[in-house]
Amino acid sequence: MAIIITDECINCGACEPECPNNAIYEGGAEWKFADGTGFRGTGDHPTAGTVDADAEHEPINMDVYYIAPDKCTECVGFHDEPQCAAVCPVDCCVDDPDHRESEEQLLAKKAFMHL
């Protein structure tokens, strides 16, 4: 599964530098698969299909920090727990019920982005 940042976010930014996949963006910012990963060119993402590393994607939230679910691995393969949730002072980084993935899928996403 992925993590989502709820509207209770206070925009402190504590979560952003903790993400090993660079999946956390400030509200209103566009995101790319190439940001903070080793993925370049085009490739077949384990859950999102064919993706272009440099294609810009629309912001998911315009007001508060957000997590790009196709980049979120819930820190599997990096840490024992999601780092965004561990550092969030208001506990607004929670499981995203709309993006449920197995540990195998999360590890495949990690391998795809970090060659």
N, C-alpha and C positions, 0 to 999 in steps of 0.2 A: 504494500500500500504506500501511498505518499502521505506527506504531511501537508496540512493547510494552515495558513495564518488567518485567524478570525478577525472580524471587525473590531474586536477589543484591542487590537494592536495599537500601541502608543507611539509607533514610529521611532523607537529608540535606536534601531539598527544593530542591536547586539547580536542578532542571529546571522546577519549577512556574512561576516568574515568567518563564521564557524562552519559554513557549509562546504564540504570537500568537493562538491559537484558544481559549485557556483550556481545553484538553482534558485537562490533567493535574490529578488530584485526589489528596488525601491518602487513604490507606487507610481504608475505612469511610465516607467521605463520599459522599453522593448527588450526582448531577450533572444539569445541565439544559443544553439547547441555548442558552438565553438568557445563561448565565454568560459574561461577557466577550466577547460577540458583539453584532452589531447586529440579530440575528434576533428578531422579536417575533411573537406570535400563532401561527397555524398555517401550514404550508407544505409543499410537496413537496420533500423532501430528495433530492438526486441519487442517493443509494445506499440510504437508509434508508426511503424512502416518505414518507407523510404524518406529520409530527411537530408536536408542540405545544412551543413554546419554553419554556414554564414547567412542563412535566411533569417531575417528579422521577424519575430512574432509579436503580435499585439500584446500590450500589457494585460494581465489577468485582473488586476485591480488598479484603479487610478488613484486611490487615496492612501492606502497603507501598503507596507511591504507584502510581497506575495511569493509563493513558491511555484516554479514551473514544474508541474507534476511529471512531465516526460523526462526531466533531469533528476528528480528526487529519487534517491535510493534508500531513504530513511537511514542513511549513514551505514547501511549494511556493507560489510567489507572494509570499512574504515574504523568504525567505533561500535561500542556495545549498545549505544542508544542514540537517538536523533539529537545531534548537538544543538540544533535550533531550540528544541524544547527544553534542553538542559539549561540553556542560558537565558531563556525568556523570563523577564521579571513579572509578567502578567499572565503567564501560562496560556498564551493564545496560539501556540503551535501545537496542533492536535491532529489525530488521525483523520485523513480525508476519506469519508465513506464512499465517495464517488470514484476513488482510485485504489482498488484492492489488488495487490500483487503478491505472489509467493516470494519466498526468500530466493529461490532459483531465478525468478524474473528480475528481482532487484540486483542480484549479482551479475546477471547478463547485461543489464543497463549499465552497471559500473564498468564492466569489461568493455562495452561498446564505446563509452565516453573516455575511458582512460586506457588507451592502447598500450 
